[in-house]
Amino acid sequence: STGSTSSGPAAAKKPSDAVKGYLDALAAGDAATALSYAESSPADTTMLTNEALAASNKLGAIAEINVPEVTDEYAYQVAASYKMGTRTVNKEINVTKVGEDWKLTDVAGTLTLDLGDDLPITVNGVKVEAKKIIVFPGTYVFDTGNKYVGFDDKGTVSVDAPGAYESGPYQATLNKTGKQAAIKAAQDSLNACLKQQVLAPKGCMFKAYETNGVKVDTKTIRWSSTEKNPWARVEPSYEGLSQISLYPNGSAKLQAQGTQRGAKGSVETMVRIGTATVDLSGDKPVVTWSN
């Protein structure tokens, strides 16, 4: 000890003592003690904290630890079993002798992140920047920090033992809130388009290309949608927070009156509504229309 006030762990005189002491420290949420059993300290200890252990233990507590005694001077693995939440884990944990004491070859596992999005990612509430995260064995929940986007399986990953490699969720998807927000924004935008009494509504995709020679009286223009709910059964396709595409059902229908060569005429035509792209990356959804 370097003169710190904590007494630190008891030196492990048997291979099994190191593994038992380490697992007990994880269960107790004591990061410093767990780390003290390391043959060499992990390069990145951002997530190797009491807070991270507390969050993990809340999600799936490490309990019912059983480490049969191992006294073999040449041991390099110790069998251990423990509960992690409701699951039972049986693992051989690698050990090594350093001087007179036994240590663990690894005290942490690795979570790899391969998310294409530029989303702010948190793991157990801690914001992470790296693509590889060094963590204690435990349960980890990935979140995006964006209310519209989450992970299908709630992004929960278990790292069962030290030395384990696990990959985190690799694709974020629109959650229910995001889906509803995208559809509502698209519907509001479509309503605003349909309200315009012009042949080519501004900021919209659709317009009347052909009026069969009728000179339209703009006051009589009525746009409507051929479907009562153009978004029924529509699944937004997600390519990132600024790229949520929606393909509405039905068409935009124009009805109008006017004159044709001095006589009264009427126009009725149907055109494609277009594709709504909704950007959910800001505070308010923003809709743009395209072909």
C-alpha positions in Angstrom: 0.0 0.0 0.0 1.2 3.5 -0.8 0.4 5.0 2.6 -3.4 5.1 1.8 -5.7 4.8 4.7 -7.7 1.8 3.3 -6.4 -1.5 4.6 -6.7 -3.1 1.2 -7.4 -6.7 0.6 -5.8 -9.5 2.5 -3.0 -11.0 0.4 -4.2 -14.2 -1.4 -2.1 -17.1 -0.3 -4.0 -19.6 -2.3 -5.2 -19.5 -5.9 -8.8 -19.8 -4.8 -8.4 -17.0 -2.2 -7.7 -14.5 -5.0 -10.8 -15.6 -7.0 -13.1 -15.6 -4.0 -11.8 -12.2 -2.8 -12.3 -10.7 -6.2 -15.8 -12.0 -6.6 -16.8 -11.0 -3.1 -15.5 -7.5 -3.9 -17.6 -7.3 -7.1 -20.7 -8.5 -5.1 -19.9 -5.8 -2.4 -19.6 -3.1 -5.1 -16.0 -2.5 -4.0 -14.0 -1.5 -7.2 -10.7 -0.8 -5.5 -10.5 -4.2 -3.8 -11.6 -6.0 -7.0 -8.8 -4.1 -8.9 -6.2 -5.0 -6.2 -6.4 -8.6 -7.4 -5.2 -7.7 -10.8 -1.8 -9.0 -12.0 -1.6 -5.7 -13.9 -4.0 -2.8 -13.7 -6.4 -2.4 -16.8 -5.4 0.4 -19.2 -8.7 2.2 -18.9 -10.5 2.3 -15.5 -13.3 4.8 -16.5 -16.0 2.1 -16.0 -14.2 0.3 -13.2 -15.8 2.2 -10.4 -18.1 1.7 -7.4 -20.8 3.6 -9.3 -20.5 1.3 -12.3 -20.6 -1.8 -10.0 -23.6 -0.4 -8.1 -25.5 0.1 -11.4 -24.6 -3.4 -12.6 -25.5 -5.1 -9.3 -28.9 -3.3 -9.4 -29.5 -4.9 -12.8 -28.2 -8.3 -11.9 -26.6 -8.8 -8.5 -23.6 -11.1 -8.2 -24.5 -13.6 -5.4 -24.2 -17.2 -4.2 -20.5 -17.2 -4.9 -18.9 -20.6 -4.7 -15.1 -21.1 -5.1 -13.9 -24.6 -4.0 -10.4 -24.5 -2.4 -7.4 -24.7 -4.7 -4.0 -25.0 -3.1 -2.0 -26.2 -6.1 1.2 -24.1 -6.5 1.0 -24.6 -10.3 -2.6 -23.7 -10.7 -3.4 -21.4 -13.6 -7.2 -21.6 -13.4 -9.8 -21.7 -10.6 -13.3 -22.9 -11.0 -16.0 -20.6 -9.7 -19.7 -20.5 -9.8 -22.0 -17.6 -9.0 -25.3 -16.1 -9.8 -25.6 -13.0 -11.9 -29.2 -11.8 -11.5 -31.2 -15.0 -12.1 -28.6 -16.8 -14.2 -25.9 -19.2 -12.8 -22.4 -18.6 -14.2 -19.8 -21.4 -14.1 -16.4 -20.2 -15.2 -12.7 -21.1 -15.0 -10.9 -17.9 -13.9 -7.2 -17.5 -14.9 -4.8 -16.9 -12.0 -1.1 -16.3 -11.7 1.4 -16.1 -8.8 3.1 -12.7 -8.3 5.8 -12.9 -5.7 4.1 -14.7 -2.7 0.6 -13.7 -3.6 -2.0 -15.0 -6.1 -3.5 -12.6 -8.6 -6.1 -12.7 -11.5 -4.7 -12.5 -15.0 -7.7 -10.4 -15.9 -10.0 -8.5 -13.6 -12.2 -7.0 -16.3 -13.9 -7.8 -19.6 -14.4 -5.9 -22.8 -17.6 -4.5 -24.3 -17.2 -3.6 -27.9 -19.4 -0.9 -29.5 -20.1 -0.9 -33.2 -22.8 1.6 -33.7 -22.9 3.3 -37.0 -24.9 6.3 -35.7 -23.3 9.4 -34.2 -25.5 8.8 -31.2 -24.5 9.8 -27.7 -24.2 6.4 -26.0 -24.4 5.7 -22.3 -23.6 2.5 -20.6 -25.3 2.1 -17.2 -25.8 5.8 -17.3 -22.2 6.7 -18.0 -21.4 8.5 -21.3 -18.9 6.6 -23.3 -16.8 7.7 -26.2 -14.6 4.7 -26.9 -15.5 1.8 -29.2 -14.1 -0.6 -26.6 -15.1 -0.3 -23.0 -13.3 -2.1 -20.1 -15.9 -3.3 -17.6 -16.1 -5.6 -14.5 -18.2 -8.7 -15.0 -21.8 -7.7 -14.6 -24.9 -6.4 -16.5 -24.8 -3.4 -18.7 -27.6 -1.4 -20.3 -26.9 0.7 -23.4 -28.9 3.8 -24.0 -28.8 6.6 -26.6 -29.6 9.6 -24.5 -32.2 10.4 -27.2 -35.8 9.8 -26.3 -36.8 8.7 -29.8 -34.2 6.0 -30.2 -33.3 2.8 -28.3 -32.3 -0.8 -28.8 -34.7 -3.6 -29.6 -33.6 -5.9 -26.8 -33.3 -2.9 -24.4 -29.6 -3.1 -25.2 -28.8 -5.2 -22.2 -25.5 -7.1 -22.3 -24.0 -9.4 -19.7 -20.2 -9.8 -19.2 -20.0 -13.1 -17.4 -16.4 -13.3 -16.3 -13.1 -11.4 -16.3 -11.4 -11.7 -19.7 -14.7 -12.1 -21.6 -15.3 -10.2 -24.8 -18.9 -9.2 -25.5 -20.3 -6.9 -28.2 -22.9 -4.3 -27.4 -26.0 -3.7 -29.5 -25.0 -2.7 -33.0 -28.1 -1.0 -34.3 -30.3 1.6 -32.7 -33.9 1.6 -33.8 -36.8 4.0 -33.5 -38.7 3.3 -30.3 -42.5 3.7 -29.9 -42.1 7.4 -28.9 -39.9 8.0 -31.9 -42.2 6.2 -34.3 -45.2 8.2 -33.0 -43.3 11.5 -33.2 -42.2 10.8 -36.7 -45.7 9.9 -37.9 -47.3 12.8 -36.1 -44.8 15.3 -37.6 -45.4 13.8 -41.1 -49.1 14.0 -40.6 -49.0 17.6 -39.4 -46.8 18.5 -42.4 -49.1 16.7 -44.8 -52.2 18.5 -43.3 -50.4 21.9 -43.8 -49.7 20.9 -47.4 -53.4 19.9 -48.0 -54.7 23.2 -46.6 -52.9 25.3 -49.2 -55.2 26.6 -51.9 -52.7 26.5 -54.6 -51.9 24.1 -57.4 -48.3 23.5 -56.1 -48.4 23.7 -52.3 -45.2 25.2 -50.9 -42.7 22.9 -49.1 -44.6 19.8 -50.3 -43.9 17.2 -52.9 -47.2 17.0 -54.7 -48.6 19.5 -57.2 -51.2 19.5 -60.0 -49.2 19.1 -63.2 -52.2 19.2 -65.6 -55.5 20.9 -65.4 -56.8 20.0 -68.8 -56.9 23.5 -70.0 -59.2 24.7 -67.1 -58.2 28.1 -65.7 -58.5 27.2 -62.0 -60.2 29.6 -59.6 -57.8 29.2 -56.6 -60.5 29.9 -54.1 -62.1 26.6 -55.1 -59.0 24.5 -54.7 -59.5 21.6 -52.3 -56.7 19.2 -51.7 -57.4 16.0 -49.7 -55.9 12.6 -49.1 -57.5 9.6 -50.7 -56.8 7.6 -47.5 -58.5 8.6 -44.2 -55.3 7.7 -42.4 -52.3 7.7 -44.8 -50.0 6.4 -42.1 -52.0 3.3 -41.1 -49.6 0.3 -40.9 -46.7 2.5 -42.1 -43.4 1.4 -40.6 -40.8 4.3 -40.5 -37.5 3.2 -41.9 -34.6 4.3 -39.7 -31.2 5.2 -41.1 -30.1 7.5 -38.3 -31.7 10.2 -36.3 -31.9 12.6 -39.3 -33.1 10.0 -41.8 -36.4 8.6 -40.8 -38.3 7.9 -44.0 -42.1 7.4 -44.2 -44.0 6.3 -47.3 -47.7 7.3 -46.9 -50.5 5.3 -48.3 -52.9 6.8 -50.9 -52.6 9.9 -53.0 -53.2 13.6 -52.8 -56.4 14.5 -54.6 -57.1 17.9 -56.1 -60.6 19.1 -56.8 -61.2 22.6 -58.2 -63.5 24.7 -60.3 -62.6 27.2 -63.0 -63.3 28.2 -66.6 -62.4 26.6 -69.9 -62.8 28.6 -73.0 -65.5 30.8 -71.3 -67.5 27.8 -69.9 -67.4 26.5 -66.4 -65.1 23.6 -65.9 -63.9 21.4 -63.1 -60.7 19.7 -62.4 -60.1 16.5 -60.4 -56.7 14.9 -60.4 -54.6 12.5 -58.2 -50.9 12.7 -57.6 -48.4 11.0 -55.4 -48.0 12.5 -51.9 -44.3 11.8 -51.8 -41.9 10.5 -49.2 -41.6 12.2 -45.8 -38.1 12.4 -44.3 -38.3 13.3 -40.6 -35.3 14.6 -38.7 -35.5 13.8 -35.0 -32.1 14.9 -34.0 -33.2 18.3 -32.7 -35.7 19.4 -30.1 -38.6 19.4 -32.7 -39.1 17.0 -35.5 -38.4 18.6 -38.9 -40.1 17.2 -42.1 -38.9 17.4 -45.7 -40.7 15.9 -48.6 -39.2 14.3 -51.7 -40.1 12.0 -54.5 
